[in-house]
Amino acid sequence: MSSKLQVGVIGAGRIGKVHAETITFRIPDATVAAVTDPNGTVAEVLAQRCGIPKVYARTEEVFADPAIDAVLICSSTNTHADLITQAAKAGKHIFCEKPVDHTLEKIDAALEAVAQVGVKLQVGFNRRFDSNFARVREAIRSGEIGTPHLLHIISRDPGPPPISYVKVSGGMFLDMTIHDFDMARFLMGEEVTEIYASAAVRVDPEIGKAGDVDTALLVLRFANGTIGTIDNCRQAPYGYDQRVEVLGSKGSIATDNVYPNRAVISTAESVRRDLPLHFFMDRYLDSFEREVREFVEAVTHDRPTPVNGADGRVPVVMALAARKSYLEGRPVRLSEVSQEAHEAMAR
């Protein structure tokens, strides 16, 4: 390995662009050595922007490049598991955006490939690296608020994605709520054993026609008895709504939304402030930088990655349990989903 970690970026879309720019302009211990995307023009533009020396037409060329130490998989979800397997076989360390896949069978095959070779894998659950949520985790882990009783996560997008995306997203639980499932585990430091999901189509009838939902309330049961709720909606007209509250035996901790400024306007008619940051690219920009920085440090210093393959798998189990709960109108234990996946693989 050279003095700098040599990284290949697979996918030059929105998140690939963010990660490539982060490495180029903010992480001196790594450099983007190559980029590839099915849209060659997009890859060329990103290469020019970041001074990336190689633009490959095919992902196989990235894996075959002996100078590349690690890859960032920023392509569509349906490609993730296969690309992880290919990268592992090529001996490349791997950062992969969430989710690894929509099926446990493909996830398990990819994780097995990683384990056989021994390369590092980090899954892109960036919210773990947000300073506000990190403070909540610290308060829970240190006992500052006592024994947690209730967890409430609010996660609402400013507007729904295009219907074309909804149709291939795997559904709201696998696409949107999956971040909140990961946050529930991360914040509490406990596993969820059971999920009950109540959901509906309240924002756009076309989402329902595509077989999905856009509004949901989920109840989580943790192994230690804590009760959690997740409040999701595809539309919050006032902006990107991202809040957490935990009630414990000694007190509570809560995080508010992030705003572009702290100014408060007071008049005879009202007291008000500007709307919160409008979408995840603004709200979580710092966390995107921190997660990639920690991946680079894990590889260069031979440390465990902060979000490993198991961390990538469990939220998918939770999402599948939530979907099953919604369809069947009952609480679903995560062990049911895992057992069904085991039986399917055995057939």
C-alpha positions in Angstrom: 0.0 0.0 0.0 1.3 3.4 -0.9 1.5 6.3 1.6 -2.1 7.2 0.6 -5.0 4.8 0.4 -5.8 4.4 -3.3 -9.6 4.3 -3.7 -11.8 3.3 -6.6 -15.3 4.9 -6.7 -18.0 2.7 -8.3 -20.9 5.0 -9.2 -20.6 8.7 -10.0 -24.1 9.7 -9.1 -25.2 11.9 -6.1 -23.6 9.9 -3.3 -20.6 8.8 -5.3 -19.9 12.5 -6.1 -20.1 13.4 -2.3 -17.7 10.6 -1.3 -15.3 11.4 -4.1 -15.2 15.1 -3.3 -14.8 14.3 0.4 -11.7 12.1 -0.2 -10.2 14.6 -2.7 -10.7 17.8 -0.7 -11.0 16.7 3.0 -9.1 13.4 3.6 -5.3 13.8 3.0 -4.6 10.1 3.8 -6.5 8.8 0.7 -6.9 9.7 -2.9 -9.4 8.7 -5.6 -7.4 6.7 -8.1 -10.2 5.7 -10.4 -13.9 6.1 -11.0 -16.5 4.2 -13.1 -20.1 4.7 -13.9 -22.4 3.3 -16.7 -22.9 6.9 -17.7 -19.4 7.7 -18.9 -20.1 11.4 -19.2 -21.0 11.6 -15.5 -17.8 9.8 -14.6 -15.7 12.1 -16.7 -17.2 15.2 -15.1 -16.5 13.9 -11.7 -12.9 12.9 -12.7 -12.3 16.5 -13.9 -13.8 18.0 -10.8 -11.6 15.8 -8.5 -8.5 15.3 -10.6 -9.2 11.5 -10.8 -6.5 10.1 -13.2 -8.5 7.0 -14.4 -12.0 6.7 -15.7 -12.9 3.1 -16.3 -15.8 1.9 -18.5 -16.4 -1.3 -16.5 -16.2 -2.1 -12.8 -14.1 -5.1 -13.6 -11.3 -2.8 -14.6 -11.4 -1.2 -11.1 -11.1 -4.6 -9.5 -8.3 -5.6 -11.8 -6.2 -2.5 -11.1 -3.4 -3.5 -8.8 -2.8 0.0 -7.6 -6.3 0.3 -6.0 -6.5 -0.7 -2.3 -10.2 -0.1 -1.6 -13.4 0.5 -3.4 -16.4 2.7 -2.5 -19.6 1.1 -3.9 -22.0 3.9 -4.6 -24.1 2.2 -7.4 -27.7 1.1 -7.3 -28.8 -1.3 -4.6 -29.4 -4.2 -6.9 -25.6 -4.2 -7.7 -24.3 -4.0 -4.1 -24.1 -7.6 -3.1 -22.5 -8.8 -6.4 -20.0 -6.0 -6.3 -19.0 -6.7 -2.7 -18.3 -10.3 -3.7 -16.3 -9.3 -6.7 -14.3 -6.7 -4.7 -13.6 -9.3 -2.0 -12.3 -11.8 -4.5 -10.1 -9.1 -5.9 -8.6 -8.4 -2.5 -10.0 -4.9 -2.2 -11.3 -3.4 1.0 -14.9 -2.3 0.7 -17.1 0.6 1.7 -20.7 0.0 0.4 -23.7 2.2 0.6 -26.8 0.8 2.3 -28.6 -1.5 2.0 -26.3 -4.4 1.0 -29.2 -6.0 -0.7 -33.0 -6.5 -0.4 -32.7 -10.2 0.3 -30.9 -12.0 3.1 -29.7 -14.7 0.8 -27.6 -12.3 -1.3 -26.4 -10.5 1.8 -25.2 -13.7 3.4 -23.4 -14.7 0.2 -21.6 -11.4 0.0 -20.6 -11.4 3.7 -19.3 -14.9 3.3 -17.1 -13.8 0.4 -15.7 -11.0 2.6 -15.1 -13.4 5.5 -13.2 -15.9 3.3 -10.8 -13.3 2.0 -10.5 -11.2 5.2 -10.8 -7.8 3.6 -12.5 -5.0 5.5 -16.2 -4.1 4.9 -18.0 -1.0 6.1 -21.7 -0.3 5.3 -22.8 3.3 4.8 -25.1 4.1 7.7 -23.9 7.7 7.9 -26.3 8.8 10.6 -24.1 7.0 13.2 -21.5 9.7 12.6 -23.8 12.7 13.2 -22.6 14.6 16.3 -26.1 15.0 17.7 -27.0 11.4 17.6 -23.6 10.5 19.0 -24.4 12.6 22.0 -27.6 10.7 22.5 -25.7 7.4 22.4 -23.2 8.7 24.9 -25.9 9.7 27.3 -27.4 6.2 27.1 -24.1 4.3 27.3 -22.8 6.4 30.2 -26.0 6.1 32.3 -26.4 9.8 32.3 -30.2 9.5 31.8 -30.4 6.3 33.8 -32.1 3.2 32.4 -33.8 3.9 29.0 -37.6 3.3 29.0 -38.7 4.9 25.7 -37.0 5.7 22.4 -38.8 7.9 19.8 -37.2 8.5 16.4 -38.9 10.9 14.0 -37.7 10.7 10.3 -39.7 12.5 7.7 -38.6 13.5 4.2 -39.5 16.9 2.7 -41.1 15.1 -0.3 -41.4 11.7 -1.8 -39.0 10.3 -4.4 -40.0 9.8 -8.1 -42.4 6.9 -8.7 -39.8 5.3 -10.9 -37.5 5.2 -7.9 -40.2 3.9 -5.6 -40.8 0.9 -7.9 -37.2 -0.3 -7.5 -36.4 0.9 -4.0 -37.5 -2.2 -2.2 -40.2 -0.2 -0.4 -40.1 2.4 2.3 -39.0 0.1 5.1 -36.0 -1.0 3.1 -35.2 2.3 1.6 -36.1 5.0 4.2 -36.8 3.3 7.5 -33.7 1.2 7.3 -31.7 4.2 8.5 -33.9 4.4 11.6 -33.7 0.7 12.2 -29.9 1.1 12.3 -30.1 4.2 14.5 -32.3 2.3 17.0 -29.7 -0.4 17.4 -26.8 2.1 17.5 -28.4 4.5 20.0 -29.7 1.8 22.4 -26.8 -0.7 22.1 -29.4 -3.4 22.2 -31.0 -5.7 19.7 -34.7 -5.4 18.6 -36.6 -8.6 19.1 -40.1 -7.7 17.7 -41.6 -5.1 15.4 -45.2 -4.0 14.8 -45.8 -1.7 11.8 -48.9 0.3 11.0 -48.6 2.0 7.6 -50.7 3.7 5.0 -50.6 5.7 1.8 -51.3 9.3 2.8 -49.1 11.4 0.6 -49.3 10.1 -3.0 -51.8 7.5 -4.3 -49.3 6.5 -7.0 -47.0 5.2 -4.3 -49.8 2.8 -3.3 -50.3 1.7 -6.8 -46.6 0.9 -6.9 -47.2 -1.5 -4.0 -45.6 0.7 -1.3 -46.6 3.0 1.6 -45.5 6.5 2.4 -46.5 6.9 6.1 -45.8 4.6 9.0 -45.6 4.2 12.7 -43.5 1.3 14.1 -43.2 -0.1 17.6 -40.0 -1.8 18.5 -39.4 -4.2 21.4 -35.8 -4.4 22.6 -34.2 -7.4 24.2 -33.8 -5.4 27.5 -37.4 -4.4 27.6 -37.1 -0.9 26.2 -39.9 0.2 23.9 -39.1 2.2 20.8 -41.2 4.0 18.2 -40.3 5.2 14.7 -42.4 7.8 13.0 -41.9 8.0 9.2 -43.5 10.0 6.4 -42.4 10.7 2.9 -43.6 14.3 3.1 -42.9 17.0 5.6 -43.6 20.4 3.9 -41.4 22.3 6.3 -38.2 20.4 5.4 -36.2 17.4 6.5 -37.4 16.3 10.0 -34.8 14.4 11.9 -35.3 14.1 15.7 -34.7 11.7 18.5 -35.9 11.5 22.1 -35.0 9.0 24.8 -36.7 8.9 28.2 -34.7 7.2 31.0 -35.1 6.6 34.7 -33.0 9.7 35.6 -34.0 12.0 32.8 -34.3 12.4 29.0 -32.2 13.5 26.1 -33.6 14.9 22.8 -32.1 16.3 19.6 -33.8 18.9 17.4 -33.6 19.5 13.7 -30.6 21.3 12.3 -31.2 24.8 11.0 -29.2 27.0 8.5 -28.8 29.6 11.3 -29.7 30.2 14.9 -31.5 33.5 14.3 -35.0 34.0 15.9 -37.3 36.7 14.6 -39.6 38.2 17.1 -42.4 40.6 16.2 -45.8 41.6 17.6 -47.4 38.9 15.5 -45.1 35.9 16.0 -41.8 34.5 17.1 -40.3 32.4 14.4 -37.1 31.1 12.8 -36.1 29.8 9.3 -37.0 26.3 8.2 -34.7 23.4 9.0 -32.2 22.2 6.4 -34.2 20.8 3.5 -32.7 17.4 2.7 -30.1 14.8 3.7 -27.4 16.1 1.5 -27.3 19.3 3.6 -28.3 17.8 7.0 -25.8 15.0 7.0 -22.8 16.4 5.0 -20.5 16.3 8.0 -21.5 12.7 8.8 -20.7 11.6 5.3 -17.2 13.0 5.8 -16.7 11.3 9.2 -17.9 7.8 8.0 -15.4 7.8 5.0 -12.6 9.2 7.2 -13.2 6.4 9.7 -13.2 3.8 6.9 -9.9 5.1 5.6 -8.4 5.0 9.1 -9.7 1.5 9.7 -7.9 0.3 6.5 -4.7 2.2 6.9 -4.3 1.4 10.6 -5.7 -2.2 10.4 -8.6 -1.5 12.7 -12.2 -2.9 12.7 -14.6 -0.8 10.6 -17.2 1.0 12.7 -20.2 -0.4 10.8 -19.5 -4.0 9.8 -21.3 -6.5 7.7 -23.5 -7.7 10.5 -24.5 -4.1 11.2 -25.5 -4.0 7.5 -27.5 -7.2 7.7 -29.7 -6.7 10.8 -31.5 -3.6 9.6 -32.6 -5.5 6.5 -34.0 -8.2 8.8 -35.8 -5.5 10.7 -37.2 -4.0 7.4 -38.4 -7.4 6.3 -40.1 -8.0 9.7 -41.8 -4.5 9.4 -43.1 -5.3 6.0 -44.4 -8.7 7.2 -46.0 -7.0 10.2 -47.7 -4.5 7.9 -49.0 -7.1 5.5 -50.2 -9.5 8.2 -51.4 -7.0 10.8 -49.5 -8.4 13.7 -46.2 -8.0 15.6 -43.4 -10.0 14.0 -40.4 -11.3 15.8 -37.1 -10.9 14.0 -36.3 -14.6 14.6 -39.3 -15.4 12.3 -37.7 -13.6 9.4 -34.3 -15.2 10.1 -35.8 -18.7 10.3 -37.7 -18.2 7.0 -34.4 -17.0 5.3 -32.6 -20.1 6.7 -35.3 -22.4 5.4 -35.3 -20.7 2.0 -31.5 -21.2 1.7 -31.8 -24.8 2.7 -34.3 -25.6 0.0 
